[in-house]
């Protein structure tokens, strides 16, 4: 199973890499989406698909909440 490198997502600067994030929370949620997608592709189970969909939903909800505040 693929796990995100949480240490990197906690300590790396937000503007490092090809994608820019406004908060570390957003970057961690994005990492969770990427890892859960890779896990679903590798194992092809309904449980992994549901985790991927939930991760994507969490990221979208977080971004919508940030937009409504700004």
N, C-alpha and C positions, 0 to 999 in steps of 0.2 A: 504494500500500500504506500502511496506517495504522501508525504507530509511536507508542508511548507517549512522553510528554514525560518522559524519564528525569531531567532536571535537577529538575523539580518533585518527582518521587518520591524523589529523594535529599535535597533541601533543605527541603521543606515539613514543618511540624510534623505529627506522627502523628495528632493529634486534629482536624485541619482537614478540612472537607468533611462530606458526609453519612454516610460510612461510616468507622468508627474502626478502626484497625489497631494491633496490639501491637508490630510491628516494621516497619522499613523494607523488609525482605526480603519480608514478607507483602504489603505494599502494592505492591511491584514485581511480585510474582508475580500479584497481582490485576490489575494494569495489563496484564500480558502476556496474561492470559485475555481481558480486554475487547477489546484490540487484535486478537488472533487471531480472536476471534469476529466482529468487524466485517469483518476481511479475508475470512473464509470466506463471510459473507453477501454481500459484494461480488463475489467472484470465483467462488464455488461450485465449487471444485476439490477433489479427494480430498486433495491435498497440504495445502491450507489446513485442511481438516477434521481431518486427522491432527495438524497443529500445534496447533489449538484443543484437541483432546482431550488432547494431551500437556501443554499448558499447564494445563488444568483438573486433570489428574492430579497435576502438580507442586504446585499450590496445595493440593489436598486432602491430599497426602502431607505437605507442610510443616505444615499445621494439625494433622494427626493426631500428628505427631512432637512438636509443641509441647504438645499435650494430654497425651501420655504422660509428658512431663518434669514437668509441673505437678502 
